[in-house]
Amino acid sequence: MEPHTHAHTQELKKDFDATLRARGELGPEYEAALVDSFVEKVDTQVRRRLAEQRLHEARGHAPASSLPNFGERFGFAMVTLVLAIPLSAIGAANAGLSGLLVSWAGILGVNLAHAKPWRRAE
C-alpha cells in the first residue's frame, strides 16, 4: 500500500471511530446525520484519489492496476500452454506441419499481446 493511501485509510478509520463514538453519545436519533457525514467524508476521499489517479495518468504514467502482475502473467501462460496441447493436435491432424506451426504462431501471438507493457485493462 502506498504511504499516502495508508494515511488516507488511517484518517478514514479515525473518522469512522469518531462517528461511532458520537452515535453512542448522541443516540440513535442522530444516526442518519452521522452516517451522511461519514459517507460525505468517504466520498471526498474517493474523489481525491480519483483526481490524483487521473493527474498521474495525464502525466503519462499507466495506473499500476493496468499492468499485469506476475501471477496474472503466469496463470495466462499456463492456460495457453494447456490449451496448446489440443490446438497442436488439431492443427497437426488437419494440416500437418503447417497446421502445427500456425497454431503455435497463434499461441505465441496471444502471449506476446498479453505481455505488452502498455496493455491497459478496460
HELIX and SHEET records of a PDB file:
HELIX    1   1 PRO A    3  LEU A   26  1                                  24    
HELIX    2   2 PRO A   28  TYR A   30  5                                   3    
HELIX    3   3 GLU A   31  ALA A   58  1                                  28    
HELIX    4   4 ALA A   64  SER A   66  5                                   3    
HELIX    5   5 PHE A   70  ALA A  115  1                                  46    
END                                                                             
